[in-house]
Amino acid sequence: MPPAKKRPRAYDPSRTRTAVLAQFGHLSQAVRTLTAEQLARPSGLGEWTVRELAVHVTAALARVSHELELPEPAGREPRLGLLEWASTTAPRGPGIAQDARSLAAGHPDLGALYDETADRFARLVPGAPADRLLTTRAGTMRLGDFLVTRTVELVVHTDDLNRAGGLDIPYDRQALAACVRLLADTLADRVPGGSVEVRIPPFAVVQCVGGPKHTRGTPPNVVETDPLTWIRLATGRTTWERALEAAEVRASGERADLSEPLPLLG
């Protein structure tokens, strides 16, 4: 019998909404400091420049606002669960890239675009119930769940911009925690089991991978890493082998190998 999958953890919609706005605020302040030379640099994400990446970040909030301005889709149940979201990202890549280029061409003033995006989000989202359905690119989702995925978008691209633009954008603690936990829970859902314990202090501990289940004492198979390394592993910004070689991951036990299920996005 295959290992039973756990139900997704609960997230407080109000705290998630606040975290999304806080992280977007950090990004908004940072992009205004970018010089023309920095904006023209490669982003490290395909052919995107830093400017196109900075513009794309606004879509994380704009999509929520846009859908709340439309009638709620028919039906009572979402078609896409929170832990299924990560597997839908890769097929949408070409469309997302084209949208980013079009948005960048139409908005020469990054500061104005960020202000407009934040104001619209702050006006529409607080009054909407968490179980309100939205039509996302990936499928119908509850607003509360979709907001959690926004923390992944914002935190991951904060890291991208920090590295590509030479920035030091801070991370909102709640946004970082939600991002780490969703990706950790996605791993546990993707390869269910109890033989490997994955620790990402101080935000998440999950058990995964089929095999002998750990019940007490020190687990025989342990993987431990820091939040940013975990996010880079889960999103394909780095590889399992590279992180091990750089001592960014500590893995003990014969089953403590996550090279096969990683990355999770895609």
N, C-alpha and C positions, 0 to 999 in steps of 0.2 A: 504494500500500500504506500503511495507517495506521501511525503510529509504534508500535513495540513497547513494551508496558508492562513496567516493571521489577518484580521480585519485592520484596515488603515487606522492609524492613530488619529485622535481628534485634535483640531487646531481651533483656537479661539478666533473667530472672524474679525473681531474688533482689533485684537493685537496684531493679526496678520495685516490688516489694512493699514494700521499705523506703521508697521515695519516696512511695508512696501513704499509708503510715502516718504518715510525717513531715508531709506536707501536711495530713492529717486532724488531726494533733496541733496544728498551727498554728491551724487553724480552731476546734478544740475550745477552745483557750485564749481565742480572741477572742470567741466567742459568749457566753462567761460574763461578759464585761464589758459586754454590751449592756444598755442601760436599756429600760424599758417604752416610752419614747418612740421610741427607735431601732428596737425590734422592730416597732412599729406602722407604721413608714414604708413607703411603696411600694418594692418591690424593683427596679422598672424592668423586671420580667419579667411582662407581662400584669397580672393582678389580684393576684398574690402580694404579701404583705407580707414584710418582712425576716425575720420569725419563720418564716413558711412556707418561705422559701428556705433558712434555716438548718436547718430540719428536713429539707427535701428532700436536703440535702447528705449526711445520714447514709445515705440510700438507696444512695449510690454504693458503700459498703462492705457494707451490709446485704444487698444482692442477691447478692454473691459468697458471703457466709457462708451465706445461706439455701440456695443451690443446692448448696453442698458438703455440706450436711446431708441432701440427697436422693440417691437412687441416680443414678449416672451415666446420661445418656440413651443409648439404643441407637445403634449405628453407630460407625465409627472416624474419620470425617472431619467437620469442622465444616461447617455450612451457610452460615456467614457469615464472610468473611475480614476481616482487620483494616482494610483500606482500603475496605471496603464499609460499615463501621459508620456513618460520618458521614451517609450518605444515608438512614438508617433513623430518624433522630431526630425529624423533624417529625411523622410520622403518629402517633407515640406520645405527643405532647404532652398531649392532653386527659386520657388515663389517668394520666400522671405527675402532672398538676396535681391531679387528684382524690385520688390517693394521698397527696400532700403535705399536703393539707388534712385528710384523715382522720388521718394520723400526727401532725400538729400538735395536733389536738383531743384525741388520746389521750395526749400526752406534755407536760404542763405544765412539767416540769423538763428544760430543754435540756441542762444539764450531765450529768445522769444518763443521758440518751439517748445522748450522745456517748461517755460512758464505757462503757456497755453495748455499743455498736456497735464500738468499738475493741477491747475485750476479746474479743469473739466472733470478730472478724476475725483477731486475733493468735493465737487458739487454733486456728483451723481452717485458715488458708491456708498457713502454712509447711510443713506436712506433706503438702500436696497436690501432685502432679506438674503441671508446666506444661502438659502436653498433655492433662490431664484435661478432658473436655467438660462444658460448663455450658449449661443452657437459659436464655438471656437473653430479654428482651422482644423483641429484634431477631432472634433465631435462635440456633442452637447455635454456640457459640464455644469455642475452647481457653481454659483459665484464663489462660495467659500473655498471650494477646492481649487478653482481657477486662480484665486488670489495666492494660494500657496505656491502654485507653479510660477507665479510672477516673482516670488522671492528667488527662485532658481535663476530665472532670466536675469534679474538685476544683479545678484551676487556674482554669478558667473561672468557677466560682462563687465562688472567692476574690476574683477581680477584681470580680464583681458585688457581693459583700458589702462590699468596700472602698469602692466608689463609692456604694452605697445607704446604708450604715450609717456612713459617715465613718470607716472603720477603716484600719488600716495593717498588715494581715495579711501576713507575709512569705511568700515563695515558696521552697519547697525546690528547689534547683537541678536535681536529677535529675528531679523531677516536672515542672518547667517545661520542661526539655529534651525530655522524652518527649512532652509535649503539643504543643510547637512542631513537633517532627519528624513526629509522626503527621499533623498537619494539613497540613504542607508536602508530605509524601509523598502524602496524599490528593489534593491539588491536582495533583501531577504525574501521578497515576493518572487523575484526572478529565479532564485536558486534556493527554494525552501529547505529547511532542515535545521539540525541543532549541533552539527559536529564542529563548526567553526564560529568563534566569537569575534566579531568585528567591533573594535572600539575606536570611536572618534571623540575623545574628550575635548571639551566638557559637555558635548551635546547629544551623543547617541551611542548606544550599544545594541547591536542586533546579533542574532544567531542565524546562521544560514548553512547551506550545503548539506546534502543528505549524507547519512552515515551514523555512527554511534553518537548518541545524544549525551551532551554534558549535563550533569544534574547538580553536582556540588564540588567544592574545592576549586583548584586552578584548572581552567579548561586546557585540554591537551593541544588544541589548535587555536592560536590567537593571532589576529591581525590588528595592529594599532597604528594610527597615523593622526596627523593634525587636520583640522577642518579644511584648509586650503588645498593641501595635498589630496585629501579625499575628493574634493570637488573636481580637481584637475584629473584625477583617475576616472571618476564617474562620467566625466564629460569628454574624455579623450584628449585633454590638453597635455597629458603626460601618459606614459605607459607604465605598466606594472614593473617591467624589468628596469626601466630607468629610475623609478622611485626606489626600488630595492637597492640598486647600485649606489644611489645618492644617500642611502640611509634615511630616506624620508618616510619609509614604511618599515615596521618591525613585524616580521612574520615568523612564528614558531609552530612546529608541528608539521607532520607529513601532508596534512590536508590544507594547510594554510597557504593556498595558492589561488588568487582571484584573477589570474591572467585571462581565464576563459570567459567569465561573465562580464568583465570590464572591457570597454566602457559601457555605460548603461543607456546613454542617450543615443538614439538611432534605431 
